[in-house]
Amino acid sequence: MTPTGPQKLHEPLKVANTPQWRELLVTLNPKAVEENIEGEPEFKLTMAKASTPNSLVIPEASERYRALKSQPGSTIEVSPESRIYAADFARRIGGDGAPSRSANTAAPEPVKKTPSGAALIMDYGTSSTIPINSLRGIKDHENVPPLSSPGQVDVSADVDFTSLAEAALEGSEGVEVHGPVEQGDFLTALGIEERMQQLLRKVKDEEHRKTLESGWKRLVEKDPGSMGQIYKVMTIVPENNGQRRPVGFGGGISLS
């Protein structure tokens, strides 16, 4: 139930008499450690033989996960830390009936009386589906096995924006969540194209012009090599009975 990665599991999925989640654990890879087979990663993902505290507790955090429990072979990726941070953001923005406890501090924060502030979350991930098989490693701008070359590979996974929204709304009744929306749509609504045209009018060097044009197009276009679709944007703002939508999330700009 933790990130599975695109690599094959080293234990088959087995149907239990009673549906139970099994955690995928990072273990040593005998082919690399004992047999010294070249090219084999030092670590691998192995399915736990029995329930663990994580597999018993974490999937109960959301109805989305609970609904999959009865379906043999289901796989989910969950980031408990991300949910903690999203809930903490919400409490800092919208307040709560109990003191807020930061994810990095032991002492509780004072209760916020008046909702204020906002959080803007931008990353690549899914809009509504639960991420699966998204764990990947990146080294020298190329995809590599996520458990290879420990300490030298950036490990990444898709963000579950719906999970963050759930955690935020559970964290405080004083907030509302907008999005996620695709990055291309968000930046276009904020006027990135108009701003780009302003910048281009002042550019005299052709190479500089090409750099600016290719850069902003990569941010907003939605082809596989661009960021406009795969990257998403979500915001947490003070609750306002749905009377206004933030700019970039369907709202407009009012000039006084």
C-alpha positions as CSV (number, residue, x, y, z in Angstrom):
1,M,0.0,0.0,0.0
2,T,3.0,2.2,0.1
3,P,4.4,3.4,-3.3
4,T,4.8,0.3,-5.5
5,G,6.9,1.5,-8.3
6,P,6.8,0.2,-11.8
7,Q,9.1,-2.8,-10.9
8,K,7.6,-6.2,-10.4
9,L,6.7,-7.3,-6.9
10,H,8.8,-10.0,-5.4
11,E,5.9,-11.7,-3.8
12,P,2.6,-12.5,-5.6
13,L,-0.6,-10.9,-4.6
14,K,-2.5,-13.5,-2.5
15,V,-6.2,-13.5,-1.8
16,A,-6.8,-13.7,2.0
17,N,-10.0,-15.2,3.5
18,T,-10.6,-11.8,5.0
19,P,-9.5,-8.8,2.9
20,Q,-6.4,-7.2,4.3
21,W,-3.9,-4.7,3.1
22,R,-0.2,-5.7,3.0
23,E,2.6,-3.1,3.2
24,L,5.4,-3.2,0.6
25,L,8.7,-3.0,2.6
26,V,12.1,-2.1,1.4
27,T,14.4,-5.1,1.8
28,L,17.8,-6.2,0.7
29,N,18.0,-7.7,-2.8
30,P,19.8,-11.1,-2.6
31,K,20.7,-11.0,-6.2
32,A,22.8,-7.9,-5.6
33,V,24.0,-8.5,-2.0
34,E,24.6,-12.3,-2.1
35,E,25.0,-13.2,-5.8
36,N,26.6,-9.9,-6.8
37,I,24.7,-9.8,-10.1
38,E,25.7,-6.7,-12.0
39,G,23.0,-4.2,-12.6
40,E,20.7,-5.4,-9.8
41,P,19.6,-2.7,-7.3
42,E,20.8,-3.2,-3.7
43,F,17.3,-3.0,-2.4
44,K,13.8,-4.2,-3.5
45,L,10.2,-4.0,-2.5
46,T,8.8,-7.0,-0.8
47,M,5.3,-7.6,0.4
48,A,4.9,-8.1,4.1
49,K,3.8,-11.6,5.1
50,A,1.4,-10.2,7.7
51,S,-0.4,-7.0,8.6
52,T,1.8,-4.2,9.9
53,P,0.7,-1.2,12.0
54,N,0.9,0.9,8.8
55,S,-1.3,-1.4,6.8
56,L,-3.9,-1.6,9.5
57,V,-4.2,2.1,10.2
58,I,-3.2,4.2,7.2
59,P,-5.8,2.8,4.7
60,E,-8.6,3.6,7.1
61,A,-7.9,7.3,6.7
62,S,-10.1,7.7,3.7
63,E,-13.3,6.1,2.3
64,R,-11.5,6.0,-1.1
65,Y,-9.1,3.4,0.4
66,R,-11.7,1.6,2.4
67,A,-13.8,1.1,-0.7
68,L,-10.9,-0.8,-2.4
69,K,-10.2,-3.2,0.5
70,S,-12.7,-5.8,-0.7
71,Q,-11.2,-5.9,-4.2
72,P,-8.3,-8.5,-4.3
73,G,-5.1,-7.1,-5.9
74,S,-5.9,-3.5,-5.3
75,T,-2.9,-1.2,-4.9
76,I,-2.8,2.2,-3.3
77,E,0.0,4.8,-2.6
78,V,-0.4,6.8,0.6
79,S,1.7,9.6,2.0
80,P,0.7,10.1,5.7
81,E,3.1,13.0,6.1
82,S,1.5,14.9,3.2
83,R,-1.9,14.5,4.9
84,I,-0.5,15.8,8.2
85,Y,1.0,18.9,6.5
86,A,-2.2,19.6,4.6
87,A,-4.3,19.4,7.8
88,D,-1.7,21.7,9.5
89,F,-2.0,24.2,6.7
90,A,-5.7,24.2,7.1
91,R,-5.6,24.8,10.8
92,R,-3.2,27.7,10.4
93,I,-5.5,29.3,7.8
94,G,-8.9,28.5,9.2
95,G,-8.3,27.9,12.8
96,D,-9.6,24.9,14.8
97,G,-11.3,24.2,18.1
98,A,-8.1,22.7,19.4
99,P,-4.5,23.9,19.4
100,S,-2.7,23.2,16.2
101,R,0.4,21.0,16.4
102,S,3.0,21.5,13.7
103,A,4.4,18.5,12.0
104,N,7.9,19.6,13.1
105,T,7.3,20.8,16.6
106,A,6.1,19.2,19.8
107,A,4.5,22.3,21.3
108,P,1.0,23.1,20.2
109,E,0.3,26.3,18.3
110,P,-2.2,28.8,19.7
111,V,-5.8,28.5,18.4
112,K,-6.4,30.9,15.5
113,K,-9.5,33.1,16.0
114,T,-9.9,34.8,12.6
115,P,-9.3,32.8,9.4
116,S,-6.7,34.4,7.1
117,G,-4.0,33.5,4.7
118,A,-3.9,30.8,2.0
119,A,-1.9,27.9,0.8
120,L,-1.0,27.2,-2.8
121,I,0.1,23.7,-3.7
122,M,1.7,22.9,-7.0
123,D,3.2,19.6,-8.1
124,Y,2.7,16.7,-10.5
125,G,0.0,14.2,-9.6
126,T,-3.5,12.9,-10.1
127,S,-6.7,15.0,-10.0
128,S,-9.1,12.4,-8.7
129,T,-7.7,8.9,-8.9
130,I,-5.4,7.2,-6.4
131,P,-1.8,7.1,-7.6
132,I,-0.4,3.6,-8.3
133,N,2.9,2.5,-9.6
134,S,4.2,6.1,-9.6
135,L,7.3,5.6,-7.5
136,R,10.3,6.4,-9.7
137,G,14.0,7.4,-9.4
138,I,15.6,10.3,-11.3
139,K,19.3,10.7,-11.8
140,D,21.1,13.0,-14.2
141,H,17.7,14.0,-15.7
142,E,16.9,10.3,-16.5
143,N,14.5,7.8,-15.0
144,V,16.2,5.0,-13.1
145,P,15.1,2.3,-10.7
146,P,14.0,4.1,-7.5
147,L,15.9,1.9,-5.2
148,S,19.2,1.9,-7.1
149,S,22.3,3.9,-6.1
150,P,21.0,4.9,-2.6
151,G,21.8,8.5,-1.8
152,Q,22.5,9.4,-5.4
153,V,19.0,9.1,-6.8
154,D,16.1,11.5,-6.4
155,V,13.0,9.5,-5.4
156,S,9.7,10.9,-6.5
157,A,6.0,9.9,-6.7
158,D,2.7,11.4,-7.8
159,V,0.8,13.7,-5.4
160,D,-2.7,12.5,-4.5
161,F,-4.4,15.9,-4.5
162,T,-7.8,14.5,-3.4
163,S,-6.1,13.1,-0.3
164,L,-4.7,16.5,0.5
165,A,-8.1,18.1,0.0
166,E,-9.7,15.6,2.4
167,A,-7.0,16.1,5.0
168,A,-7.4,19.9,4.8
169,L,-11.2,19.9,5.2
170,E,-10.8,17.4,8.1
171,G,-8.2,19.6,9.7
172,S,-10.3,22.8,9.9
173,E,-14.0,23.7,9.4
174,G,-12.8,27.3,8.6
175,V,-11.3,26.5,5.2
176,E,-12.4,25.6,1.7
177,V,-10.4,23.9,-1.0
178,H,-10.3,24.8,-4.7
179,G,-8.9,22.6,-7.4
180,P,-6.9,20.8,-8.4
181,V,-6.7,22.4,-11.8
182,E,-4.2,21.8,-14.5
183,Q,-1.1,24.1,-14.3
184,G,-1.6,25.3,-17.9
185,D,-5.2,26.5,-17.2
186,F,-4.1,28.1,-13.9
187,L,-1.3,30.1,-15.4
188,T,-3.4,31.1,-18.4
189,A,-6.1,32.4,-16.2
190,L,-3.5,34.4,-14.3
191,G,-2.4,36.1,-17.5
192,I,0.9,34.3,-18.3
193,E,0.4,34.8,-22.1
194,E,-0.2,38.5,-21.8
195,R,2.8,38.8,-19.5
196,M,4.9,36.9,-22.0
197,Q,3.9,39.2,-24.8
198,Q,4.9,42.2,-22.7
199,L,8.4,40.7,-22.2
200,L,8.8,39.7,-25.8
201,R,8.2,43.3,-27.0
202,K,11.3,44.4,-25.1
203,V,13.5,41.5,-26.3
204,K,16.0,42.3,-29.2
205,D,18.2,39.2,-29.1
206,E,16.7,36.4,-31.1
207,E,18.1,33.6,-28.9
208,H,16.7,35.2,-25.8
209,R,13.3,35.4,-27.6
210,K,13.4,31.7,-28.4
211,T,14.4,30.9,-24.8
212,L,11.4,32.8,-23.4
213,E,8.9,31.4,-25.9
214,S,10.0,27.8,-25.4
215,G,10.0,28.3,-21.6
216,W,6.5,29.6,-21.2
217,K,5.1,27.2,-23.7
218,R,6.6,24.3,-21.7
219,L,4.8,25.6,-18.6
220,V,1.4,25.7,-20.2
221,E,1.2,23.3,-23.1
222,K,-0.3,19.9,-22.5
223,D,1.7,17.6,-24.7
224,P,3.6,14.7,-23.1
225,G,6.9,16.7,-22.9
226,S,5.3,19.8,-21.3
227,M,4.1,20.6,-17.8
228,G,0.7,22.2,-18.5
229,Q,-1.3,19.0,-17.9
230,I,0.7,16.7,-15.6
231,Y,1.3,19.5,-13.1
232,K,-1.7,20.4,-10.9
233,V,-2.5,23.4,-8.7
234,M,-4.7,23.4,-5.5
235,T,-5.4,26.1,-3.0
236,I,-6.6,26.2,0.6
237,V,-8.3,29.5,1.6
238,P,-10.6,30.7,4.5
239,E,-14.1,29.4,4.2
240,N,-16.5,31.9,2.7
241,N,-19.7,29.9,2.0
242,G,-18.6,29.4,-1.6
243,Q,-19.3,33.1,-2.4
244,R,-16.1,33.6,-4.3
245,R,-13.6,31.5,-6.2
246,P,-9.9,32.4,-6.3
247,V,-8.4,33.7,-9.5
248,G,-7.1,30.7,-11.4
249,F,-9.8,28.5,-10.0
250,G,-12.7,30.0,-11.8
251,G,-12.7,33.4,-10.2
252,G,-12.1,36.8,-11.8
253,I,-10.4,40.0,-10.9
254,S,-12.3,42.9,-9.5
255,L,-10.9,46.4,-10.0
256,S,-12.1,49.2,-7.7
